[in-house]
Amino acid sequence: MSSAAGARSPATLADLLAIPEDERFHEIIDGELVRKAMPSFIHGDAQSALAQRIKGPFQRRPGGGSPGGWWIGTEVDIQLAPTHIYRPDVVGWRRDRVPARPTETPVAILPDWICEVLSPSNPGTDRVKKLNFYHQFGVPHYWIVDPMDESLSVFRWTAEGYLLVLAAGREARVHAEPFEAIELPVGALFGDDEA
């Protein structure tokens, strides 16, 4: 017999959708239904600050004095394989590749950029499992915002693995790909006021 006693089938979209919507704070990681960490204020603040900084100049058609060219969302379920349904903190698609705003749930279109904000209870999920999964499926740009050490790490896809192209602390002002058209004061993600 090849089946192990007590072995479970991988979790599926049906399992995720069986959870009441107001309690559906889960992802499917490597076929396992995993509850997301309860977000802290510093997590939510960093996530909303980043989304605001990126969405303002980029979620519009190109031209008119701002870069434009993107769809940006927060807490969007994405499914790139049957046993992997993730809910990145912030995610984006280039409009030249995805002309219409994604509307399905979960979204099955490969994002062009994903940012995860680390939580103290599970930083390894974003730094290892998700990083490897996003690389496997070819997500071109991956950012990690770490509210604990107040840093931003920017990765670019390469065939060998993600390449760290920028590591910046709270005091830095950066032009981070793929949004290098704007200056991002990293401290703004961690509660700093603009000078």
N, C-alpha and C positions, 0 to 999 in steps of 0.2 A: 504494500500500500504506500502510495506516495504522499498522501495528505496527512499532515500532523494533527493530532487531537487538539481541538480548541483553536485551530487556525481560522482567521477571519478573512473574508473577502475584502479587497481594497474598498475604501469609501468612494462613493460616487456623487455626482451632482444631485441625484435623487435623495441621498442621505442628507446632504447639505440643505436642500429645499424642504426636507421634512421637519427641520427645526423651525419653530415659530419665528416669523420675520423679526419681531421685536427682541428676540434672543439670539439672532443669527450673527454672532461675532466669532465666526469660525473660518478656517481655511482648510483645504485638503492638501497636506504635505506628504509626499511619498505614499499616497494612498491612505493616510491616517487623518481622521477628522480631529483637528486641533483648535482649541479655543484660543483666540488672540488674547494677548496680555491686556489687562484693564489699563487703559491709557491714563497716565498721570497728567497733571497740568502742564509740566514742562514738555512732555511729549506732544500734547495737543497744541501748545503754543508754538513749538517749533514747526509742526506740520502746517498749521494755518498760516504762519508767517511766511514759510517757503511757498505755499500755494498762492498766496496773495502776491508775492514778489514776482513769481513766474507767470501766473495767469494774466495779470494786468497787461503787460506789454506783449505777451505771446498768443493769447487766445483771441485771435482776430485774423482777418485776412491780412496778408502782407501789404505794407505800404501805409501811407498816411502818417508817417513820422514815427512808427513803431515797428519792431521786427515782425510780429505776427507769425502766422503759419502753423499754429498748433491747436490741438484740443487738449485741455488739462483737466484732470479730475482728481478727487480725493476719495479714498475708501471704495474704489471700484473693483468688483470681483472680475478677475480675468482667468480664463481657462485656456491653457495652451496644451494640455494633455488630459486624458480622462482621470488620472489620479493626482492631478495638480490643479487646484483652484486657489489662487492667492488673492488677497485684498491688499495691494500696496497702499502705503500712506498717501503718496502722490504719484500720478502716472500721466504720461502724455503720448499723443500720436501726432505725427506730422500730417498736416492737411494735404500736402501734395501726394501723399500715399493713401490717406484716409479722408476723402473729401467731405463726407457727411459725418456728423457727430455720432459716435458709437451709441447705440440705444439698447442693444440686447443685454440680457443678464443671464449668465456672465458674458462678458465681452470675450470673443474668441479671436480677436485680431491682435497680432503681436504688437506690443507697445514699442515706441522708439526710445522711451526714457522711463525709468522707474526710480523712485526715491523711497527708501525705507528710513523711518526714524526709529532708532534703537530704543527698546524698553529694558529696564534693569533686569527683568525676570527672564528674558530670552534673547540676549544679543547674538548668540551663536546661530540662531535661526536665520537672521538677516545677513550675518557676516559669512556664513558657510553654506547652509542648505539653499537659501534663496539665491545667493550669489551664484552657486554652481548651476542651479536650475535655470536662472535667467540667462546665464552664459550658454548652456546647452541649447536653448531655443533661439539664441541669437539676438537678445535685446541689446541694441547698440550702446546704450548709455545707462549706467547704474550709479546712483548716488547713495551714500549712507550718511545720515545726519545723526550725530551722537550727542544728545543733550547732557550726558554725564560728564564727558570730557570736553564738551563744547567745541566739536570739530565737524568738519565736512570733508568727506572722502569722495572723489569723483573717479569713476572707472570707465574705461573705453573697451569695447569688445575687440579681442584679437583671437585668431584661431587657437592660440596656445592657452588662452585664459584671459580674464579681465586684466587690463593694464591699469595700474593706479597712475593717473595723470595729474592729480592735484590732491594735496592734503593740506587743509587750512584750519587754523585755529580762530578763536573768537575775534581776535584783533584784525584779521585779514579782510581785505576787500578784493574780491576775485572776479574774473571773467571765466566762468566755468562752462565747459562744453556740455551740452549742445546749445547753451543759452549765453554764449560769450558776448553777445551783442549788448548785454547790460552788465553793470557792475553790481555785484551782490555783496553787501556788507555782512559777513558771516555772523557777527554779533547780533544782527537784527533777528536771527533765528533763535536767539537765546535771551531775548528781552531787552537788548540795548536800544536806546533811542537814537535816532539819527542826529548827528551833530548839526 
